């Protein structure tokens, strides 16, 4: 006697992708509009960006904006 299939048996099942970047880099160019001027960048660990391991939550937009603002005011 065949067992009836449940609703979950009819769903499409996709394997979760466990591939994560190791590093996130934010790059900003400062100079005249339409031209590339000075290049400034900051590297963020993927754990910090995605909120894994010791970090409680993914980075918020405010945190990313703060990093870009620090690039803007950075002396080089």
N, C-alpha and C positions, 0 to 999 in steps of 0.2 A: 504494500500500500504506500503510495507516494505521499510525502508530507507537503501540505500547502506552503507556498512561499510567502514570506512576509513582504511588506512594502519596501523594506530596506534592500531586499534582494534585487529589486528592479532599478535601484539608483545607480548612477554612474559613479564609480569609485576611482579616484585619482590619488596616487601616492603623493604625499607631501614632499616638497622639495626642501631638502635640508642644506642646500648649498647657500652659504652666506658669504658676503665679502669680508675680507680680513681688515680692511681699512677704508674709511670714507675720507675724501679730501674735498674741501671747499676751496675753490679758486675764484679770486676776484681781480679784475683789471681796473685800475684807476687811471684816468687820463681824459683827454678830450672826447666828447661824445662821438661815437662811430669809429674810434680808433682804440687800439690796445695800448694802454700806458703801462704803468708799473704793475707787475704781477705779484700778488700776495696770496698766500695759501695757508691753510691750517689743516692738520690731519686729526681725525677723530677715530678712536678705536670702534670697530663694529659693535663690540659689546656695549659701549657707552651709547652709541647712536640708536641701537635697537632695544636697549634696556635689558640686556642679558647679564648673566652671572651676578656680579656684585651691584649692578645698577638696578634700581627698583622699577623703572619705567623707561620707555623710549624717550628720546629727547623731544622736547616741545618745540614748536615753531619759534617761540620767544627765545629759547636758548640758542637756536641756530642764528636768529637775527642778531643776538648779542655777540656771537662770534664774528659775524660779518662786520658789525660795528667796531669791534676791536681791531679787525684788519684795516678798517678805514682810518682809525686814529693811530695806528701803529707807525712808529718812526722807523725808517729804513735807510 
